[in-house]
Amino acid sequence: MKEQQNKGIGCLAVIIVAILALIVFGTGNNNTDKDSIPEEYDWVVGIWTCNTPFGTKTFSLGRNGSFSDNEGHEGTYTIDSGRILTHLKGTMGYAIEMDERNQRIGPGGEYWMTKVFN
């Protein structure tokens, strides 16, 4: 009887460890991540830069929806209605214009960014 209880506890421990591993390490399948960018927008992923009267702007857009800029802002982004919407940690996000036809993005107005790295 005691041997059966020990086997039951051992199985339960294995199940708990497996669940914890999934929570900590994930499934390894990032393509189904709800924050990942749809395939038709793969062209936005990379590092973009442009010069404006206010200085150089640089944005890094990750495949997994991560965002950072050269001003130290970090967070995530989503794409909605032809705009990249940033969701930043500790501050309000902003919108980045998209020109899907020419596959370019920009901070607004007449300024368009150049993709410098995929």
SULFEN-V830718 format. One record per pair of residues at least 4 apart in sequence whose ideal C-beta (glycine too) atoms are under 8 Angstrom apart, sorted by sequence separation. I is the first residue (numbers start at 0). J is the second residue. If there is no record, write none. Layout:
((I,J) (I,J))
This chain:
((0,4) (1,5) (2,6) (3,7) (4,8) (5,9) (6,10) (7,11) (8,12) (9,13) (10,14) (11,15) (12,16) (13,17) (14,18) (15,19) (16,20) (17,21) (18,22) (19,23) (20,24) (21,25) (25,29) (28,32) (31,35) (36,40) (40,44) (50,54) (51,55) (61,65) (68,72) (78,82) (87,91) (98,102) (106,110) (21,26) (30,35) (36,41) (50,55) (51,56) (60,65) (61,66) (67,72) (78,83) (79,84) (87,92) (98,103) (105,110) (29,35) (49,55) (50,56) (59,65) (60,66) (66,72) (67,73) (77,83) (78,84) (86,92) (87,93) (97,103) (98,104) (105,111) (106,112) (36,43) (48,55) (49,56) (59,66) (66,73) (67,74) (76,83) (77,84) (85,92) (97,104) (98,105) (104,111) (105,112) (36,44) (48,56) (58,66) (59,67) (65,73) (66,74) (76,84) (84,92) (85,93) (96,104) (103,111) (104,112) (48,57) (58,67) (59,68) (65,74) (66,75) (76,85) (77,86) (85,94) (95,104) (96,105) (103,112) (47,57) (48,58) (58,68) (65,75) (66,76) (75,85) (76,86) (84,94) (85,95) (95,105) (96,106) (46,57) (47,58) (57,68) (64,75) (65,76) (74,85) (75,86) (83,94) (84,95) (95,106) (96,107) (103,114) (46,58) (47,59) (56,68) (57,69) (64,76) (74,86) (82,94) (83,95) (95,107) (46,59) (47,60) (56,69) (64,77) (72,85) (74,87) (82,95) (94,107) (98,111) (45,59) (46,60) (55,69) (73,87) (74,88) (82,96) (83,97) (45,60) (72,87) (73,88) (81,96) (82,97) (44,60) (60,76) (72,88) (76,92) (81,97) (43,60) (44,61) (44,62) (72,90) (74,92) (81,99) (66,85) (76,95) (78,97) (66,86) (41,62) (66,87) (83,104) (60,83) (36,60) (36,62) (35,62) (36,63) (35,63) (36,64) (34,63) (35,64) (34,64) (32,63) (32,64) (29,62) (29,63) (43,78) (58,95) (40,78) (43,83) (34,75) (37,78) (36,78) (34,77) (58,104) (56,106) (43,97) (56,110) (58,112) (51,106) (49,105) (56,112) (47,104) (49,106) (51,110) (42,102) (43,104) (49,110) (49,111) (49,112) (48,112) (49,113) (47,112) (48,113) (47,113) (47,114) (48,115) (46,114) (47,115) (45,114) (46,115) (45,115) (46,116) (45,116) (45,117) (44,117))
